[in-house]
Amino acid sequence: MRTFKLVAATLWVATFGAGAAFALDAAPRPQPLTPALAPVLAPATKYGSVRDALRSGMRDYNAGDKIGAVHALEYAAGQGHSLALWKLGRMYADGDGVQHDDLKAFEYFSRLADQHADESPDSPNAAVVSSAFVALGGYFLDGIKDTYVGANPERAVEMFSYAASYFSDSNAQYNLARLYLEGTGVQKDARHAARWFNLAAEKGHTASQALLGHLLMTGQGVPRQRSKGLMWLTLAREASTDGPKDQWIVSLYDQAFAAADESDRKLALALLEQYIQSRR
């Protein structure tokens, strides 16, 4: 693990320059999301404890009784249980056993983010709290039609920044990088975008690997390094499928491979072998 961190740091400095690894300061804790909303009320039930309700809810969910799961999860959510709040948010966001309702999903995710924002990044619940911030960022980008949740790109940046910095969430880092790349909610800054893509790429985030590779190949916002760009795009191509959703990755890889000369390809292969060895 120490070897990988050393290699990653070396790649970072080589790509962005000395001191770049310290350029991304931790985002401040976001202001409360839903101060006017009433708390979730736990339904009247005979559950002996929050843990019993959660266990019952997940058992019902896995058995296909999603209505029963919702009742049990609502009880646990009413007591502020992070996993119950997250699971209900995901069910309503996906229309999974319940009618699709983005506003309900937003409110469950909001309560989770408000109540558990200071969860330790090393805790078992950190992943679901971070995921809630990422989901909220997505809702703030476009808003929720015919509701009080309007489009607020700046608030989306705040959500992604907190999850990306405090929880080191790769999905948040990717989304934040995209906003910097597009200039949505923040001043357009391809170099800053590349830094966030790099953090996520080192965690194995495929889309970040592809876009970081593309930036390095083209020299957009960073010094042009075709061999390193081809390395990242090769990793992304290997992790992708041939399905429609990954065609953009395949296209970027094909373009990069065609643009690279033989020396670029050989160096990219050597860098790729070093990268894989460092992760074993």
C-alpha positions in Angstrom: 0.0 0.0 0.0 2.8 2.4 0.8 4.4 1.6 -2.6 1.2 2.5 -4.4 0.9 5.8 -2.5 4.4 6.7 -3.4 3.8 5.8 -7.1 0.5 7.7 -7.1 2.2 10.8 -5.6 5.0 10.6 -8.1 2.5 10.4 -11.0 0.6 13.4 -9.5 3.7 15.6 -9.2 4.9 14.6 -12.7 1.5 15.4 -14.1 0.6 18.6 -12.3 3.8 20.0 -10.8 5.2 20.2 -7.3 2.7 21.2 -4.6 -0.3 20.2 -6.6 -1.1 17.4 -4.2 -1.9 20.0 -1.6 -3.9 22.3 -3.8 -7.3 20.7 -3.1 -8.4 22.0 0.3 -11.2 20.2 2.2 -14.6 21.7 1.6 -16.4 23.2 4.6 -19.4 21.4 6.0 -22.4 22.4 4.0 -25.2 24.4 5.5 -28.4 22.4 6.5 -30.4 21.3 3.5 -33.9 21.1 4.7 -34.4 23.3 7.8 -38.1 23.7 7.1 -39.0 20.0 6.7 -40.7 18.1 9.5 -38.7 15.1 10.8 -39.5 11.6 9.6 -42.1 10.2 11.9 -41.7 6.6 13.0 -44.8 4.7 12.3 -46.6 3.0 15.1 -45.2 -0.6 15.2 -44.0 -3.3 17.6 -40.4 -3.3 16.5 -38.2 -3.8 19.6 -35.4 -1.6 18.4 -34.1 0.4 15.4 -31.8 -2.5 14.7 -34.7 -4.9 14.7 -36.6 -2.7 12.3 -33.6 -2.4 9.9 -33.1 -6.1 10.0 -36.7 -6.7 9.3 -36.8 -4.2 6.5 -33.8 -5.6 4.7 -35.1 -9.2 5.1 -38.4 -8.1 3.6 -36.7 -6.3 0.8 -34.5 -9.3 -0.1 -37.6 -11.5 0.0 -39.4 -9.3 -2.5 -41.8 -7.8 0.0 -40.9 -4.2 -0.6 -44.0 -2.7 0.9 -43.2 -4.4 4.1 -39.6 -3.3 3.8 -40.7 0.4 3.4 -42.8 0.2 6.7 -39.8 -1.2 8.6 -37.3 1.1 7.1 -39.5 4.1 7.8 -39.4 3.2 11.5 -35.6 3.0 11.5 -35.4 6.2 9.4 -37.6 7.9 12.0 -34.9 7.2 14.5 -32.3 8.7 12.2 -30.7 5.4 11.1 -28.3 6.3 8.2 -28.7 3.0 6.3 -32.5 3.2 6.5 -32.6 6.8 5.3 -30.2 5.9 2.4 -32.1 2.8 1.4 -35.5 4.6 1.3 -33.9 7.4 -0.7 -32.6 4.9 -3.3 -35.9 3.1 -3.5 -37.8 6.3 -4.3 -35.1 7.5 -6.6 -35.1 4.3 -8.6 -38.8 3.5 -8.3 -37.7 0.2 -6.6 -40.8 -1.3 -5.2 -42.4 2.1 -4.7 -43.6 4.8 -7.0 -40.8 6.8 -8.4 -40.6 10.1 -6.4 -37.5 12.3 -6.7 -38.8 14.7 -4.1 -39.1 12.0 -1.5 -35.7 10.6 -2.4 -34.3 14.2 -2.1 -35.8 14.6 1.4 -34.5 11.2 2.6 -31.0 12.0 1.3 -31.2 15.5 2.8 -32.0 14.2 6.2 -29.2 11.7 6.0 -26.7 14.4 4.9 -27.9 16.9 7.6 -27.8 14.3 10.4 -24.7 12.4 9.5 -22.4 14.9 7.7 -19.8 14.6 10.4 -19.7 10.8 10.2 -16.1 9.7 10.3 -14.7 8.9 6.8 -13.5 5.6 8.2 -16.8 4.5 9.7 -18.9 1.7 8.2 -21.7 4.3 7.4 -19.4 6.7 5.5 -20.2 5.2 2.1 -23.9 5.8 2.4 -23.6 9.3 3.8 -21.2 10.2 1.0 -23.5 8.6 -1.6 -26.3 10.8 -0.3 -24.3 14.0 -0.9 -23.6 12.8 -4.4 -27.3 12.1 -5.1 -28.1 15.6 -3.7 -25.6 17.1 -6.0 -27.3 15.5 -9.0 -30.7 16.8 -7.9 -29.3 20.3 -7.4 -27.8 20.3 -10.9 -31.1 20.1 -12.7 -33.7 20.7 -9.9 -36.8 18.6 -9.5 -39.7 19.7 -11.7 -42.8 21.1 -10.1 -41.2 21.1 -6.6 -39.5 23.6 -4.4 -36.1 22.1 -5.4 -34.9 24.3 -8.2 -31.7 24.0 -10.2 -28.8 25.4 -8.2 -25.4 24.5 -9.7 -23.5 26.3 -7.0 -25.2 24.1 -4.4 -24.4 21.1 -6.5 -20.7 22.1 -6.4 -21.0 22.3 -2.6 -22.5 18.8 -2.3 -19.9 17.2 -4.6 -17.0 19.2 -3.0 -17.9 18.0 0.5 -18.1 14.3 -0.5 -15.1 14.6 -2.7 -12.9 16.2 0.0 -14.2 14.9 3.3 -15.1 11.4 2.3 -12.8 11.1 -0.7 -15.7 9.7 -2.7 -14.6 8.9 -6.3 -18.1 9.5 -7.8 -18.1 13.0 -6.1 -14.6 13.7 -7.4 -15.7 12.7 -10.9 -18.8 14.9 -10.8 -16.9 17.8 -9.4 -14.2 17.5 -12.1 -16.9 17.5 -14.8 -18.3 20.8 -13.3 -14.9 22.4 -13.4 -14.4 21.1 -17.0 -17.7 22.5 -18.1 -17.7 25.7 -16.0 -21.0 24.7 -14.4 -21.5 26.3 -11.0 -17.8 27.3 -10.9 -15.3 29.1 -13.0 -14.2 26.8 -15.8 -10.8 25.4 -14.9 -9.5 22.3 -16.8 -6.4 22.0 -14.7 -8.5 21.8 -11.5 -10.8 19.3 -13.2 -7.8 17.2 -14.1 -6.7 17.1 -10.5 -10.0 15.8 -9.4 -10.1 13.3 -12.2 -6.7 12.1 -11.1 -7.8 11.4 -7.6 -10.8 9.4 -8.8 -8.8 7.7 -11.5 -6.3 6.4 -8.9 -9.2 4.7 -7.1 -10.2 2.9 -10.3 -13.0 5.1 -11.4 -13.3 4.2 -15.0 -14.9 7.4 -16.4 -12.3 9.5 -14.6 -9.5 7.4 -16.0 -10.9 8.0 -19.5 -11.3 11.7 -19.2 -8.0 12.2 -17.4 -6.4 10.3 -20.2 -8.1 12.4 -22.8 -6.9 15.6 -21.1 -3.4 14.4 -21.0 -3.5 13.3 -24.7 -4.8 16.6 -25.8 -3.0 18.8 -23.3 -6.2 20.4 -22.2 -5.5 22.3 -19.0 -2.4 20.2 -18.2 1.0 19.6 -19.9 0.5 17.2 -22.8 1.7 13.7 -21.9 0.5 11.3 -24.6 2.0 8.1 -23.1 0.5 8.7 -19.7 -2.8 9.7 -21.3 -2.8 6.5 -23.3 -2.1 4.5 -20.1 -5.2 5.9 -18.4 -7.3 5.4 -21.5 -6.1 1.8 -21.8 -7.1 1.1 -18.2 -10.5 2.7 -18.8 -11.0 0.7 -22.1 -10.1 -2.6 -20.3 -12.6 -1.9 -17.6 -15.4 -0.9 -19.9 -17.9 -3.0 -21.8 -18.9 -2.9 -25.5 -22.3 -1.7 -24.5 -23.8 1.6 -25.6 -23.1 3.4 -22.3 -19.3 2.8 -22.7 -19.0 3.7 -26.4 -17.6 7.1 -25.6 -14.7 5.5 -23.7 -14.0 3.1 -26.6 -14.0 6.1 -29.0 -11.6 8.1 -26.9 -9.3 5.2 -26.6 -9.4 4.5 -30.3 -8.6 8.2 -31.1 -5.8 8.2 -28.6 -4.2 5.0 -29.9 -4.3 6.3 -33.4 -2.7 9.6 -32.5 0.1 8.0 -30.5 3.3 7.0 -32.1 5.2 3.8 -31.4 7.3 5.3 -28.7 4.2 6.7 -26.9 2.6 3.2 -27.1 5.7 1.5 -25.7 6.0 4.0 -22.8 2.3 3.7 -22.1 2.6 0.0 -21.8 5.6 0.3 -19.4 3.6 2.8 -17.3 0.6 0.5 -17.3 2.8 -2.4 -16.1 4.2 -0.2 -13.3 0.7 0.9 -12.3 -0.6 -2.7 -12.1 2.4 -3.9 -10.1 2.0 -1.1 -7.7 -1.6 -2.2 -6.9 -0.8 -5.8 -6.1 
